[in-house]
Amino acid sequence: MNVDTYATKWSVPEVIANVNTLAEDKDTILLLDDFHMVAPHLQAYFFQLLLDRRLGNYNLAKNVVILGTMNDSEEAGMQQLNSAVRNRLAILPVTFSFDYWYENFGKHLHYLVASFLKTKEHYIMEDETTTIEGYATARAWTAIAAELEGLSYDEAIKYASTIASTQVSKEASNSFAKHIAYIEAINFKKVLDNNKVVDISTLPILEGIMYHYIPNFVENVEHVKYVIDLLDKNYKEESFIGYIVNELYIKYTNEEKELSEPLKLLLNTLIGTKFDKEQYQSFTEKELKTARSLKLKHKDDILPIAAKYLF
């Protein structure tokens, strides 16, 4: 056997192969997440990537931009940056904006999490730690909310604080538990059944905010009628109307869980869709009669606000 005919050929690194494949069709960003945790002796590979735009003999496509993310604290596991690497980096400090995050992401989360953070925004971010106890981040709360989405109302109320305790600090999870207890004390199921329409602007701040999430408690046509009356009573409260619409939109776009018929009726009444009894197969004749009669008295004031939040 002639050994001269044999040689080792290294395969293209996966990161290069993947990003170059994407770059065939469009400009692409190569995102290197949590670069602060890379040990200094491994940063030589990143140096080559920055300096020569290659790993070994395999080059990045010309339309690929390299972007890294890092935390700058020892608590986050920050490793010392190699001076040659640092000299070739442009570092842009980024601060977290709760208002931006909440308006674009937070308010779309499960109502237990969204309403808690709306009233206790300082728990959105806690100091990082490498201890066994967790610390709150936007990502942690998003994960908690995702777990709650798969639970029934009773299950969510029962297990929410336990789920939170696995990801955030004891202080944050205890505060979350108190928030849930407050929601239970308001007893929105009883509020809907009693049919007492309130002026949102006269309520304590937290209770007023909780009324924004009342679609989560709607179970029948009478409940829908109550929410419609509530909207008419508070037609000047743009935030209240906006959040009601937001909650309905979240449920409407949930691919894993079909919108219930009462919530479908609420949404259709709110946006002025022509009544179609075929959408409400479970309704009795009495319920259909009530459903057909529903209308917004302040439609001209409410619909523009609803349209703004929906579209």
Secondary structure, 3 states (H helix, E strand, C coil): CCHHHCCCCCCCCHHHHHHHHHHCCCCEEEEECCHHHCCHHHHHHHHHHHHHCEECCEECCCCEEEEECCCCCHHHCCCCCCHHHHCCCCCCCCCCCHHHHHHHCHHHCCHHHHHHHHHCHHHCCCCCCCCCCCCCCHHHHHHHHHHHHCCCHHHHHHHHHHHHHCCCCHHHHHHHHHHHHHHHHHCHHHHHHHCCCCCHHHCCHHHHHHHHHHHHHCCCHHHHHHHHHHHHHCCCCHHHHHHHHHHHHHHHCCCCCCCCHHHHHHHHHHHCCCCCHHHCCCCCHHHHHHHHHCCCCCHHHHHHHHHHHHC
